[in-house]
Amino acid sequence: MSNQGPLLELDGIVKRFGGVLALDGVSLTLERGTVLGLIGDNGAGKSTLIKVVSGAYQPDGGRIRFDGQQVRIVNPRYAKTIGIETVYQDLALVDTLDAAGNIFLGREIVRYGAGPVKVLNKHAMQRSARELLGRLGLELPSSGTEVGMLSGGQRQSVAISRALYTRPQLVILDEPTSALAVTEARKVLEMPRTLVAQGVAVILISHTLQDVLDVTDRIVVLRKGRKVADLDTGATDLEELVTYIVGSERTRGAGYA
């Protein structure tokens, strides 16, 4: 692992789906220890871009550098291997399992056993789950509570804790406050800063522009598959962001295209 230079660099990323150009030469840089907001209207290319970074899609052009090395992220498993985790909007949790069961699903800690017969070390998994949730400042009402009985914010915390288990350098949060009540959304929005304090860089995708302004260091705006702005969060506002998103000619900041 290198501690020099940006953590993630995308250079001229292109992605096509048949005759549709979903990403048209997108370039961006993510510095270590920062939160980058990625915004844009529906169809702007946000989801496609994060799926390229997470290995779900292969780009048709451009280059990716991660942690100082040029990489080809061939699938999500490889993305996890190099230190990239993505928490998608649907969370992909199993409602009938508890937090530990979800965090360790497919990578259970085994006490002993051989072949198909194994005895799980549930105590170790519960302990590790509490530690991971504690990193996000969350304590569940009961360690054995099924995830389906938890609130939306608690479920989001479980999904992020599952991502943290691999000790990633980058966590991508896809619409983490979607469908949450205001109080729970506020708690979830503390998580990007909590992750940064622990040495994890964050890309935050959200349609709620005020949330993005509240927690990010920089904001990249996509429109129709192109990057149209790359802004310092402290030097922009809602009006400017909306202007870039909708493509008005009344532009104010640098980087408009």
Secondary structure, DSSP 8 states (H G I E B T S, - for coil): ---SS-SEEEEEEEEEETTEEEEEEEEEEE-TT-EEEEE-STTSSHHHHHHHHTTSS--SEEEEEETTEEE---SHHHHHHHTEEEE-TTTT--TTSBHHHHHTTTS--EEEEETTEEEE-HHHHHHHHHHHHHHTT---S-TT-BGGGS-HHHHHHHHHHHHHTT--SEEEEESTTTT--HHHHHHHTTHHHHHHHTT-EEEEE-S-HHHHHHH-SEEEEEETTEEEEEEEGGG--HHHHHHHHHT-S---STT--
